[in-house]
């Protein structure tokens, strides 16, 4: 097996969008580097009210009119 083919696995600091920090192991950067996130579970719509934004734009109602609401078990009438 060749030597030095695998990336270095070390501890880095991760800063969330709200300023909270935690340490994790990664191959990104160097030992002790800080990764600042632009998007995370506290700021991304998929985790933070994404469903309400889809309903506001009418995308969910368009889908249900076309295909029925498979989540509730009803079908659409044409």
Buried (B, 14 or more C-beta within 10 A) or exposed (E): EEEEEEEEEBEBBBBBBEEEEEEEEBEEEEEEEEEEBEEBEEEEEEEEEEEEEBEEEEEBEEBBEEEBBEEEEEEEEE
